[in-house]
Amino acid sequence: MRVKLAGFNVDAERLRRLAGGGDLTPETLSAAYARISRSPLAIDRLRRQSCRDVEKARRSNQRIIFAMGHHSVAEHAVFNFDLIGVSRLALEEIEHFRLASYTEKSQRYVTLEGELVRPSELRDPALRALFQDVTGRQFRFYFKAFARLHRLLRRQHAGLLSNAAGQRLVEGWAKEDARYVLPLAAGGQVGMTVNARTLEHMFRRWRLSPRAEVRRLAARLHALVMPVAPSLILFPEPSAFDRESFAAMDGLFAALPVRVGRPAVAGPRIVAASEGGDDAILAARLAVRRGLGLERARALFAGLAPAKKRELFREFFARVQFFSAMPREFEMADVTFQATVSASCFAQLKRHRMATLLSGGYDPGLGVTLPPSLAEAGLEVEFHRIMSASDAAYRRLRADCPAAADYVLTNAHRRSVLMRMNLRELYHFARLRDDEHAQWDIRALAHDLAALVRRRMPLAAMLLCGKSHFAEEYEKIYGTGPEGSAPIASSD
Ligand SMILES: Cc1cc2nc3c(=O)[nH]c(=O)nc-3n(C[C@H](O)[C@H](O)[C@H](O)COP(=O)(O)OP(=O)(O)OC[C@H]3O[C@@H](n4cnc5c(N)ncnc54)[C@H](O)[C@@H]3O)c2cc1C
């Protein structure tokens, strides 16, 4: 066996210094790997050939991707981007993609200094003044709320203030709740790692964005990436299908007899789920281990006594720890739920990539999420006053400059989501989010969802809970604690 480190990502500024004007591109890796399937040469020799003649490597990439449709070779080229000064609203479109990695400045940990992205669609001076006025009020209230909450929480948690970590924790709680009044126009930054194939897909989507900010971002990234990897980004333009298919369908929806009533608000509601999720997981395992047809395996478990099935899962989970990843068989059971979530909750929810997440637009008609601490600090009335001003500005912009309207809504505004997760991902989600270190809004969603899923799949989901409660839940089943380490208290 020969194993070689063929490449890794290095800071672009260092690369430029090292290259001294030489031709630096990740395309040679894609070109060499693309030739593996047909060439008798060892991969390291293919790589050397690609590096010797970069133009030839580029032509080869274009032929293989374009003519043969062997698109996956573009995944071997990976880029890192610093995206600075983008709005919270644009971040939602940026982080929409599953096959990419993001790390974002959290509004939970950073005190915002009034950073704001003004949408370039706002050309009318009166609308600009409106935007400036409402976002100014939101930011001023943010600072006031933060100071008030910080004082309140310091009083309530005086015991935590003896060390710097405790002080940071209390300050984080104040920021976490004060941020609900910040507009979606608030600026943020994200580090994004993405391969050329996903990047091309992003370009196609972002060029269709209703927001100039996102379209401009696509143009900037395209300009940055094309000199480095021209042979890997071949289809950045949206097709007629991308552009028009939903518009055509939505047009026909208008003729359907749908009564528009009050939107259904609330916590998670399971609207679809695998029939017999517990059996589905057991049957999948048995079918592949014993070479049975899945229908036969399902029939076998359908007829098995519940106590026997419980025994199988008890045995399976006996060695589980709070950090254990569930195996693929758990993907055979899934649930689909609907919920109404705040923008703040959505910002966290969307980061769970191994799921299908569809969302409606922000809608002031769905109400707002008031952090209980703001009410406790006596700020409820002022909070609602700011929300009313935000709604009024939204309505005006919606009529006169629709692309700018969402920017003045806040982290407290809501949208509805339709989300499907399999039980493997649900375990991961619950461990992180139904946990005492999770932010309260998404924690409430995760907690309610876990309870609903446990009712549907009482055996396979018997340990579906946050990591902070894992030992307790384990003990309820086994009468003794789990083996191994306890979760580390996170400062996040
Ligand atoms: C308390 C807390 C604080 C946080 N603070 C911040 C913060 O300040 N800033 C910030 O940006 N985010 C923050 N996050 C979000 C966090 O970093 C994750 O993005 C989010 O929790 C989604 O979880 P995940 O990435 O593990 O997996 P998911 O996207 O849910 O995917 C499930 C699993 O699939 C695998 N997987 C998915 N994609 C990949 C991939 N590309 N490569 C390898 N494996 C993959 C991993 O095993 C992963 O655990 C925070 C989360 C928590 C719980």
PDBQT file of the ligand as one rigid body, heavy atoms in Angstrom, charges set to zero:
ROOT
HETATM    1  C1  LIG A 501     -24.141  25.387  21.436  1.00  0.00    +0.000 C 
HETATM    2  C2  LIG A 501     -23.841  25.648  19.985  1.00  0.00    +0.000 A 
HETATM    3  C3  LIG A 501     -23.159  26.792  19.601  1.00  0.00    +0.000 A 
HETATM    4  C4  LIG A 501     -22.864  27.045  18.254  1.00  0.00    +0.000 A 
HETATM    5  N1  LIG A 501     -22.194  28.176  17.893  1.00  0.00    +0.000 NA
HETATM    6  C5  LIG A 501     -21.905  28.429  16.581  1.00  0.00    +0.000 A 
HETATM    7  C6  LIG A 501     -21.183  29.614  16.172  1.00  0.00    +0.000 A 
HETATM    8  O1  LIG A 501     -20.823  30.462  16.964  1.00  0.00    +0.000 OA
HETATM    9  N2  LIG A 501     -20.936  29.788  14.854  1.00  0.00    +0.000 N 
HETATM   10  C7  LIG A 501     -21.315  28.866  13.926  1.00  0.00    +0.000 A 
HETATM   11  O2  LIG A 501     -21.055  29.063  12.747  1.00  0.00    +0.000 OA
HETATM   12  N3  LIG A 501     -22.011  27.756  14.273  1.00  0.00    +0.000 NA
HETATM   13  C8  LIG A 501     -22.306  27.514  15.561  1.00  0.00    +0.000 A 
HETATM   14  N4  LIG A 501     -23.020  26.379  15.916  1.00  0.00    +0.000 N 
HETATM   15  C9  LIG A 501     -23.513  25.488  14.841  1.00  0.00    +0.000 C 
HETATM   16  C10 LIG A 501     -22.655  24.234  14.691  1.00  0.00    +0.000 C 
HETATM   17  O3  LIG A 501     -21.321  24.565  14.403  1.00  0.00    +0.000 OA
HETATM   18  C11 LIG A 501     -23.206  23.341  13.578  1.00  0.00    +0.000 C 
HETATM   19  O4  LIG A 501     -23.117  23.988  12.336  1.00  0.00    +0.000 OA
HETATM   20  C12 LIG A 501     -24.654  22.948  13.787  1.00  0.00    +0.000 C 
HETATM   21  O5  LIG A 501     -24.879  22.554  15.098  1.00  0.00    +0.000 OA
HETATM   22  C13 LIG A 501     -25.018  21.794  12.834  1.00  0.00    +0.000 C 
HETATM   23  O6  LIG A 501     -24.479  20.580  13.305  1.00  0.00    +0.000 OA
HETATM   24  P1  LIG A 501     -23.413  19.697  12.523  1.00  0.00    +0.000 P 
HETATM   25  O7  LIG A 501     -22.528  20.528  11.681  1.00  0.00    +0.000 OA
HETATM   26  O8  LIG A 501     -22.747  18.783  13.520  1.00  0.00    +0.000 OA
HETATM   27  O9  LIG A 501     -24.157  18.724  11.620  1.00  0.00    +0.000 OA
HETATM   28  P2  LIG A 501     -25.342  18.571  10.579  1.00  0.00    +0.000 P 
HETATM   29  O10 LIG A 501     -25.231  19.587   9.509  1.00  0.00    +0.000 OA
HETATM   30  O11 LIG A 501     -26.611  18.431  11.343  1.00  0.00    +0.000 OA
HETATM   31  O12 LIG A 501     -24.931  17.181   9.984  1.00  0.00    +0.000 OA
HETATM   32  C14 LIG A 501     -25.010  15.957  10.726  1.00  0.00    +0.000 C 
HETATM   33  C15 LIG A 501     -23.685  15.229  10.704  1.00  0.00    +0.000 C 
HETATM   34  O13 LIG A 501     -23.294  14.975   9.363  1.00  0.00    +0.000 OA
HETATM   35  C16 LIG A 501     -21.882  15.081   9.240  1.00  0.00    +0.000 C 
HETATM   36  N5  LIG A 501     -21.572  16.160   8.280  1.00  0.00    +0.000 N 
HETATM   37  C17 LIG A 501     -22.439  17.012   7.708  1.00  0.00    +0.000 A 
HETATM   38  N6  LIG A 501     -21.795  17.779   6.809  1.00  0.00    +0.000 NA
HETATM   39  C18 LIG A 501     -20.501  17.427   6.849  1.00  0.00    +0.000 A 
HETATM   40  C19 LIG A 501     -19.333  17.851   6.154  1.00  0.00    +0.000 A 
HETATM   41  N7  LIG A 501     -19.360  18.802   5.219  1.00  0.00    +0.000 N 
HETATM   42  N8  LIG A 501     -18.166  17.257   6.445  1.00  0.00    +0.000 NA
HETATM   43  C20 LIG A 501     -18.094  16.290   7.376  1.00  0.00    +0.000 A 
HETATM   44  N9  LIG A 501     -19.165  15.838   8.069  1.00  0.00    +0.000 NA
HETATM   45  C21 LIG A 501     -20.352  16.396   7.803  1.00  0.00    +0.000 A 
HETATM   46  C22 LIG A 501     -21.345  15.346  10.634  1.00  0.00    +0.000 C 
HETATM   47  O14 LIG A 501     -21.063  14.126  11.264  1.00  0.00    +0.000 OA
HETATM   48  C23 LIG A 501     -22.514  16.001  11.307  1.00  0.00    +0.000 C 
HETATM   49  O15 LIG A 501     -22.465  15.892  12.705  1.00  0.00    +0.000 OA
HETATM   50  C24 LIG A 501     -23.297  26.114  17.258  1.00  0.00    +0.000 A 
HETATM   51  C25 LIG A 501     -23.994  24.963  17.653  1.00  0.00    +0.000 A 
HETATM   52  C26 LIG A 501     -24.271  24.725  18.992  1.00  0.00    +0.000 A 
HETATM   53  C27 LIG A 501     -25.033  23.472  19.371  1.00  0.00    +0.000 C 
ENDROOT
TORSDOF 0
